[in-house]
Amino acid sequence: MTEPVELDFSIPSVARMYDYYLGGKDHFAADRAAAEQVLRAFPDTRTMARENRAFLGRAVRHMRRAGVEQFLDLGTGLPAAGNVHEVAGEGSRVVYVDNDPVVAVHGRALLENTGAILLQKDVRKPDSVLAEAADLLDFGTPVGVLFVAILHFIGDEDGAHGIVARFRDRMAPGSYLAITHGTWEEAREDDGVDVYKRTNAPISVRTRAEILRFFDGFELVEPGLVDVAHWRPERPAATDRRLWLTAGVGRRL
Ligand SMILES: C[S@@+](CC[C@H](N)C(=O)[O-])C[C@H]1O[C@@H](n2cnc3c(N)ncnc32)[C@H](O)[C@@H]1O
């Protein structure tokens, strides 16, 4: 089911800005202008986006090796290299969820005849997402739930920790949770964050301790909560600099 959303292409969309960082083609003038402003404040943003995408692949492969066959990808983004159903491969079931209507259109076109589905829904309404996802996913058996580069778009005023807990409570033991999240050592604001205030999803950067709390009820797998490029890297990191995007994978207890 699709939730009605007003389309206003003068408001930068975080999905299309991310597509721009990754070198995709699905963005408009307002998205590009905002993304360029972020790139001026954080020149490593493109590297961060690519490393985030690479983490997504490593996390899904880790879950697959642990026997997980079904995935719920929350905040899917525009199709890009290494979409979850492609990484998870044959025999997997994948439900994608994103509230951006442009993501929904592109995603559905890509997913035709794949068995994977995309729900145009808001993750801030977890019960509604879970109810529809249950058409394809069996929450009585392990599931991989992915909150990759989305939770910093969900504020404390929306109850971000409570939302993750709603998903956790439906996840069978042996399920996995993957998170990447923008962070600072200390919560603070700056120019890059300011740009996001004008987008369709303002950013809430969180401290490491606040991010760790999303894993309540999970056991973090090695190497724990680390800078995104350092989570089980499969090739040398693109930069030695910190990317300020924290990543972790937890196993449901
Ligand atoms: C930075 S992109 C990340 C895409 C993908 N997960 C990845 O890491 O490659 C964030 C995505 O989250 C989506 N998003 C943000 N807030 C959302 C919400 N409340 N409900 C559903 N999707 C949301 C955006 O539309 C965007 O596509």
The ligand as a Gaussian input file, in Angstrom:
#p B3LYP/6-31G(d) Opt

LIG

0 1
 C       21.035000       7.843000       2.858000
 S       19.754000       6.875000       2.167000
 C       20.343000       5.249000       2.545000
 C       20.012000       4.216000       1.488000
 C       20.487000       2.796000       1.770000
 N       19.929000       2.299000       3.022000
 C       21.982000       2.728000       1.837000
 O       22.506000       2.821000       2.946000
 O       22.649000       2.605000       0.813000
 C       18.437000       7.064000       3.373000
 C       17.100000       6.587000       2.888000
 O       16.186000       6.568000       3.984000
 C       14.929000       7.017000       3.528000
 N       14.170000       7.520000       4.683000
 C       14.458000       8.590000       5.474000
 N       13.535000       8.722000       6.440000
 C       12.636000       7.716000       6.245000
 C       11.446000       7.306000       6.923000
 N       11.004000       7.971000       7.994000
 N       10.772000       6.233000       6.461000
 C       11.216000       5.545000       5.377000
 N       12.331000       5.878000       4.695000
 C       13.042000       6.939000       5.128000
 C       15.252000       8.090000       2.512000
 O       14.170000       8.321000       1.621000
 C       16.475000       7.493000       1.833000
 O       16.116000       6.746000       0.701000

